[in-house]
């Protein structure tokens, strides 16, 4: 069905390595390596008519060619046609290019003309030498994503070979897609790789052409099939049925100083029903900042304890994990439930004692960071895993912890049980993401805030008005309230960014340099603010503080002995200080939408009116302006999430582009909702009525990704 599975034998190791960088490991991957854009080489433009910023193709004779050395080594060629003169400039070039571009040679160059030192020029145009009156192409020229050392001509040659040798038969039954008015797979592939004369350039480039829509539907359907098969696989696994409702849950609800909202009650009922089943729960509990997910998670943990099993609660940062430990201890310790704290910053003696309690079963609820799933930590009988801020973990980390429930202890070993898993997210998942990347999960939504939660007023203030902000801090703290001052990010390089961090922009540095710069920045800010407010106690918290020091600072802030807390984004989630009613986010333009919304959610938790000041530096870039506008105009987490998805794409929501959830290459979740909905409806029909077609379709799109094709 997919033709030759491997690359031709004569493909060199060097070429294979370059293709692998593009995700091309088998010959059929070349078929699915679709153009990035299309260029119009079907016509020539006179040099005199070339307009700045518009890609055009010109043809002329080389009149002069030389290697210049100022301001840097470069190859400069002057070409002429009947209308004028144009310079081609190459900042990086081979000796063979200099030898080929000699006076008298006729060249055809494609690129954007712009004003240069000597006149109109093209920098690094795509060019080739041609004979006089050489015919022009009749159709658009595809331009493919590539990598260093792999020319377009080489890619086109490989793709042409793949098109000739691979089978391009249908994997989808005709009756299933006949109502979509889309071309056959073979015709769609051919149209995209080899555009026909007269094809709509705008539709091809904008990916609205019917051939593109067919490929998007194919891709979305492969994703839906993969997610549904994962869902089906999970239903075949065995988990402890946590059906017994004991006295602990009722006792917790009775001692709470508030009543659960209707949304919380609905979410708990869904979770309770899942836990009672003998197959593992994979449920995502999502709700906006402050909606009350933690108490629902505590009820789930108690249900595991009531059934003689343990529960594990994992959070991505030590501050958030500590917050959970304090909250769970406040609720569960009076009920006689033994909790244990585990983190990487603990001393060896403390970690050893904690690990022993967990392994013996003395610990009924373990709370901590990723240290919970590290080697050497074994649970006696793990029934439930709760993962907060789930998108901050890669899928492998979550699976590692869940797997500890299989074969843990004598009962687990005998039964081969898998732990239930409850994931929580305060970053609402946009509808299209829920339909696609989270289609293998059950989702519970807490869509109302507890009574008494007041909306936070958001203000945008330019940095030159800093004195007004300082006066606002003095006024708030002088009135007995507290404030946060969040320091800006110093960005790491793209490959070192953590999930949920701000999107690629601004200053890029290495991880260690970023940490050093951010530490110095927060220290300097703390020193300035402490000098500015001698009458206040100004606290400091950042990621490099020892765990016990962070805990001490946060405890003092919660107790009110610290009035102003200078912090990095370690306080982004989980911090709950009702008396804090003012937040200043410095250099707000450097933060992502989700982070701004999360940080803003740290205030507005008490009886006082709360304000979040976004202090920004001019001039603002277009993207930064758009982010600040969104967070200023709405407090709706779902609308913010939708806008964030538009700005950043889905990767940040998925745990650093986790395995198990392939990112889409062609479909756009915002623009192609109709195709996504169609794929969602078609997938169960294909699995039910045409299982062999489903298998072949997955093999075509996901071959080599066995973790996505489990049946």
N, C-alpha and C positions, 0 to 999 in steps of 0.2 A: 504493500500500500504506500509506503513512503520511499520506495526505491532503495538504492544502496544506502545502508545505515551509516557506513563510515565514509570518511573522505577517500578520494581515489588514492591508490597506493603510492603514486608518484608525488603526492603532496609532501613537501619538505617539512621537517620539524619546526623550522623557523616560521614558515607560513601557517602551520597548524597553531603555533603559539599566538600569532597575530589574530587569527580567526577566533581563537578561544577568548581573547579579550572582548570580542564582539558577541560572545555567547554562541558562536558557531562551532559545533563539535561533530556534527554529522552532515551529510550532504543535503538532507532535506532542510536543515536550518538555513541554508543559502536560499532556498525557495521562499522561506518566510522572512528573509532579511529584506524588508521592503524599503523603497526609497524614502529618504528624509525630505526631499523636495524635488522639484523638476525645474530645469532651465530651458529657456527657449532659444535654441540654436538654429531655428528654422529660417532665420532672417538675419541680414547684416544691417548695421547702423553705421552711417557715415561718421567718421571721427568727430567732425564739427558738430554733429547733432547729439553726441553723447551727453546725457544730463547727469549731474552729480546725484549720487544715491540710487540711481536706477541701473540694475544689471543689464548690460548690453553686449552684443557680439560685434567686434570690428575686425576688419581685415586690412592689412597693409604690408608694405615692404620694409624690411629692416634697413635703415639708413646708417645707423651707428650703433655699436655695441662695445661697452667697456666695463671694466671692473673698477669701481670707485672705492676709496678707502676712508672717506670722511662723509658723515660723522662716524660711519662704520663700514666694514667691508660689504659691498653689495654689487649686484649685476644690474646695469642700467642699459636699456635698449630703446632707441628712438625709431618709431615706425611712422610711415606716412601713407595716406591714401590721397585721392584727388581733392579731398575737402580740408585736410589739415594734418597736424602732427600729434602723436601721443607717445608718452614714455611708459615702458613697462619696467617696473622696479622689483627686484628679487633680493630680499634681505638674507635669505638662505637659499643656496643654490649649489648644484653639482658642476664639476668641470665640464661634463658632457653637455650641459645646457649652454655654457659659454661658447663651446665649440660649435653647437648647432645654430645659435642665434647670431649669425655673421651677416654683414651687409650683403644685400641682394636677395636674401631668403624671404619668402612670402609667408606670413604667419596669420593665423586666425586666433584672436584672443577674446576671452569671455570674462567679464568682471565689472566692477563699479568704477567709473571714471571720477576723479576728484582733482581739485587744484593742487599742484605740486610746486616745487621751487622753480622748475624750468617751464612749467605749463601743465596741461592736463596729463594725468598719469593713472595707471592701474598698478596697484601693489599686489604682487603674487597673483596675477590673473591665471586662469586655466588657458593653456594655449596649445596649438600644434602647428607644425609647418604644413603647408598645403601647396599644391600646384595651382597655377592660374586657372580660373574658371572651375575649380573643384566644386562638385555639387554640394548643396546644403542638406542637412538631415531633413526628413519629411515630418518628423514628429518630435515631441518634447524629449529631452535627455534626462533620464533619472540620475539623481545624485544620492549616493548611499551613505549611511553612517559608516565611518571607517576609523582606523587607528594609525599611528605613526608607522611609516614604512609600507603601508598597503594602499597603493594607488587605486583610483576609481576604475581605471582601465583593467587592472588585474581583478578587481571585484566583479566587474561586469562580465569578464571572461569566465570566471568561476560560476557565477550565477547562470549564465547562458548554458554552461555544461550541465549544471544541475537541472535546469528546466528541460533539457533534452533527455536526461537519463532517469529522472525520478518519475514515479507514477503520480499523476495528478487527478486520480479518480475521486468520486464523491464519497464522503464518509457520512453524510446526512441523508436520510430517506427523502425522496422527492416530495412525498405527500406531507411531510412535516414542515417544509419551508416554502411550499408552492405559493402561498399567499403573500410573500414578502416582496415579490417583483425584483428579485436580485439575480445577478448572473450566476452561472455555475462556477464552482471553485476554480476549475481550469481556466475559464474565461476571465475570471476576476484576477487571478495571478498573472495571466498573460497581459492584461490591460495595464496592470500596475508596473510590471517590469519592462514592458514594451508598448508604451503609449501609441495609439493610432493617430494618423494625421487628422487634424481637426478636433482632437479631444479637448475638452474644456480644461484649460490650464488652471483656472481658479478652483474648480471642483477637485482636481487631482491634488493640488497643493494644499487646499483647505480640508482634504480628506472627507469631502461630502459626496464624492463620486460613488455611484452604485457599487463599483468594484471594491472601494474602501469599505463601504457599509457591509458588504459580504464578509470581508476579512474580520471586521470588528465583531460581527455576530458569531463567526466561527470561534474567535478568541474568547469572547464572553461565555459562550456555551461550554468551551473546554474548562474555563474556570468554575462555572456552575456545577458541571459534572464532578469535578475534583472535590469541591466543597461538599456536595451531596454524598459522595462516596465516603468521605471522612465522617460525615454525620452517621451514615449507615454503619460504618465500621465501629463507631463508638457504641451504637446501640447493641452490637453483638458482644461487647466486652462485659465483664462481670465486676460489680462494685458492691460494697456492703449496703444492704437496704436499711437506711436509717429511718425507720418508720415509727419507732416508739417515741411518743411525746411524753416526756417526764415532767417533773415539777420545776425543773430549772428554768425553762423558757417562761412559764407562767410567773415564776418568782421575779425574773428580770423585768418583765412587762409591768408587774405590780410596783416595783421599787423605782421605776423611772419617773422623773418629775414632769413628764410630758406624755401625751398620747401619740401613738403612731398616726401619721397622716394616712389618708385613704390610699395614696400611691405607695407608701411604705407597706401597708397591710397587703396590698395586691402583689407587690414584689415578693414579700415573705411567703405568701400563699403559693406562688409559683415555684419558689425555691424549695419549700417544704414538700411539695408534691414530687419534685425531681429527686430529692434526697431519699424519699421512700421507695424509689425504684431500685431494682437490682442491676442496673447498668449505670455507668458513670455520668454524672451531671457535668456538662460543660456549659455553664451559664454566665453571661456577661450582665452584670448589674451596673447600669449606667444612670447617671443623674448629674445635674448641674452642681456647681460648688455649693456646699451647705445644705444639700437636699436630704441628708440623713441616711447615707448608705451604711455607715459604720455600725449603727445599732442593728440593722438588718443582718449584717455579717456576723455580729455577736450572737444573734439568735441562731444562725446557721451553725456556728461553732458549738453552741450549747446542744444542739440536736445531735451532733456527733458524739459529744461527751455523754449525753443521756443514753446513747446506744452502745456505750462501752468502748468507743473509739477516740482517737486523738484528733486534734485539729491543728493546722499550721497556718499562720498569718504572715505573709511576706510583703514587704514594701521596698521600693527601690532606693530610698535614702534612709540614713540612720535617724534623721530628725522625724521623718514621717513614721518610721517603724517605732520609735520611742513614743510618739504621740499615740499610736495604736496600743502600745503596751500599757501606757498610763490609763487610757480610756477603758480598755478591756479589764485591767486590774480593778479599776473603780467599780465596774459593773459586776465582774465575775468572782472576784475574791470573796466578797460577802456571801456568796452562794456556796463557798467551799470548793471552788474550782482552782486547782493549782496551775499557775502560769509560769512559764520560763522565758527569759529574755536571752537572745543569742545574736551577736553581731561580730563582725570581723575586728572591731577595735577593742574587744574585751581582752583582758589578760588571759594567759594560757590556763591558769588555775580556774578562772571563772568559766571559760569555755569548756574545759574538761568536766566540771561539775554539771554544767547545763546539758552537755551531751549525754552524760550518764543518766540524768533525770529523764531526758527524752527517750533514751533507749530502754530504760526500765519500765516506762509507762507511768512513773510518778507524775510526770508532766502531762496534763490533759490538753492544754493549749500552749503551743510554742509560738512566740512572736519574734520576728527579726528581719534581717536583711537577707541578701542572697547567701549569707553564711549558712542558712538553713538547709541548702541543698548541696553544700560542699562535702567532699569525701570525708568520711569519719563520723558523719551524723546519720544515725539510724533511728527510725521510729518503731516503737513497740507495736502500734496498730493505728496507722494513719488512715482516717476515714474521710477527711475533708482538707483541701488546700484552698486557702483564700489568698488571692494575689491582687493587691491594690495597685492602682496606676499601671494596669497590665501592659500598656503600650511601651512602658519604659524597659520591659524585659524582652529579650529575644525569646522566640518560641522554644529553643533548646533548653533555656533555663527553667521555664515553666514545666516542660515535660520532665526534666530531671527531678524536680520536686514531686510531681504527681506520681512518678514511677516508684518513689520510695514507699508508696502505699501498696505496691505489689510485692508479695513475698516478705513483708515486714512482720516479724513475729511468727509464732507457730501457726496461729489461725490464718494469718495472711498467706503464709507459705503454702498451706494446705489448699486454700481456696483460690489462690492466684488472683486476689482482688486488686482492683485499681481504685485509687482514691477519687472521690468526687472533686470537682474543681469549680470554684466561684471566682470569677474575675470581676474587678470593679474598675470603673473609670469615671473620673470627674470631668473628663474631656468628652462631651457628648459626641456620639458617632453619627455623622451625617447619614441620611436615609440611604443614599446610593452606596456608601461603604457597607452599611448593614446588609444590603441586598447582595453585595458581591464578596468582599473579603471576610465578612463575618457570617456568611451564609451557613457555615457549619456549626454555628453556635446558637443556643437559645438566648434570647435577650429579654431582660426585665428592665423596665424604665420607671424611675421615680421622677415624675414630671411636675411636682409641686414642691414648694418650699415650706418648711414648718411655719406655723403661725408666729408672728412677731418679727420675722426676718425683714429688715428694711432694705429697700434698694439703695445702692451706693451711688452717690453723685460723682461723676467723672469730669475732671477739668483738664484741658490741654493748656500748658503754660510754657512759653519759650524760656530758654536758659537765662536770657538776659534779665528776666524778671525774678531771678532767684531770691532776691531780698524779700519779695512778697511771700514766697513759699516759706522762708525762714520765719517770718512774722507769724504765719499760719501755724507753724509747728509750736512756736512759743505760746501762742494763744491757746491751742488745744491742750498742751501739756500743763500749762498754768491753770487750766480749768479742771485738772485732775484726770484727764484722759491720756491715752498713750498713742504713740505713732511709730510706724516703720519707715525706714529710709533704705530703699533697695538700690544697690550699686549696679552699674552697667556691666554688661558682658564684655569680655575680651575674647573674641572668637577663635576657636581652634580651626585647624585645617579641615576640609570637608570630610576626609576619611576618618577624622578623630571625633567628629561631633557625636553627642549622645542623642538617643531618641528623645524627641520632644524639645530639643534645643531650637534656638532661632534658626530660620532658614539661611542659606548661604548669602552673605552680604558683608560689607564693611571689612574690617581688618582681619586677615587670616594669619594665624600663627600656629606653631606646634603646640601639642598638649602641655608640655612642661612649661614652655614660655607663657602660654595662656594662663596657667595656674599661677605662675609667679607674678604676671602683670595684674591679674585680677586680685590676688592677695594684696599686692602693694596698693592698688587702687582703693580697696575697701579699708585698708589700714589708714591711708591718707585721708579718706573721707571721714572716718571715725575721729581722727585727730582734729580735723577742721571743725566738725560739728561739736565735739567736746569743748573746744575752745570757744565756739560761738555760744554755747549754752552751758556756762559754768554752774548755773542754778539747777541743771538737770543731771540725772545719772544716765549716761549714754552707754548702752551696751553694744557688743560686737559679736556677731556669729558668722562663720563662714565654713566652707567645706574642709579646710585644713586643720580646724580645731580638733583636739582629741574628743572622743565621744562623751566623756564625763564632763568636760568643759562646756561643750555645746548644751548638754542637758542642764548644767547649772545655770547658764545664761538664760535658757528658755524658761526654766523654773522661776528665775528672778523676774523675768518679763511677765510671766503669767501671774506672779504674785503682786505685781505692781511696783516693785522696788526699782525696776528699770523703767524710765519714762519713754526713752527714745531708743529704738533698736536699729542699728546699722547692720545690714545683712546683704548677702548675695542671694541667689535664687534658691538656696537651701530651704528657705521658708515658703517656697512656692506652694506646697501642698501640705495638708495635715495640721497646720498650726492654728490653734483655736484659742484666741484671747479676746473675750467679749468686750473688754474695756478699751481695746485698740480701735480707734475710730478714724485714724488718718494714715494714709499711705502715700509716700512719695516714691515714684519710680524714676530714677535719674537715667538720662539717655534712653528714654522709652522707645525711641525709634530703632534701637538695636534688638528689641525683643520680638518674639513671635506673638501672633494673636492669642494662641492658647495660653502662653505664659502670662501675658498681660491680664487675661481673664482670670487665670488661677490666682495670680498675685492679688488682684483686686478683691478676690473672694476671701482674703484674710481679714478684711474689715467688714463692717456691717453685721457683726455677730452679737451685738449688744443692744441696749436701749437707746443709745445716742445716734443721731444722724451721722453718717460716715461719708468721707470724701476720699477719692483716689486721684492724686495729681500726677499726670503724665508730663514730666519735665523733659522737653525735647530740645535738641540742638539744631539750629538752622545751618545750611539749607537742608530741607527734607527731600529725599529722593521720592520718585513716584510711588514705589512699592511701600516705603515707610509711611508716606502720607496716607495711602489707602488703608494700611493696617490701623493707624491711629484714628482715622475717621470711623472705621467700623467699631472699634472698642469704645469710642466716645459716644456713638449714636445708639448703641444697643447694649443691654445687659443680658440678652437672651443667649444662653450658651449654645443652643442649637444653631442659631443664625451665625454666631461667631465661628462655630465649627464648620459650617457650610462655606463661609467666606475664607476660612483658613485652608480648607481643602482646595478651593480655587487658586489660592496664592501659592501653596506649597506642594500640592499633589498628595497622594495617599500614603507615601512612604513613611512619614513621621507618625502616622496613626498605627503602624503595623509592627512596631518593635524593630526598628532599623532594618526594614525590608526583610522581614523574617522569611525563612524557608517555611514551606507549608502554605504560603499565601502568595502566589506568583503575582508580581506587579504587571499591570497591563502595558503592552507596548503600543497598541494601536487605538483601542477604544478610550474615550474620554467620559468619565462618569457623570460629568455635568451636561455635556452636549449629546451623549448617546443614551439617555435614560430609556428611550423607547426600545432600543436594542437590548439593553440590560434587562428590562422587564420581559421582553420576548424570550431571552435566554433563560431567565428564571422559570418561565412557564414551560419551555420546551424540554429542559433538562429532565424533569421527572418522567415525562412522556417517553423520552429517548431511553432512559434506564428501564422503564417498565415494559415498553413494547418493542424496543430495538436494542437489546443489550450488546449485540455484536457491533452494531454501528457505533454505540457509545464507546466501546473498547477501542475501536479503530480511530475514532476521533481523538481520544485522549492520547493514543500512541503517536498520532501525527503532531499534536501540539505540545505534549509534555513528555515525550520520550526522553529517557535519561534522568528524569526527575521522579524517581520511583516513590518518593515520599508523598507525591501529589496524586498518585494513581492507585492507591490501595483500594482493592475491591472487596 
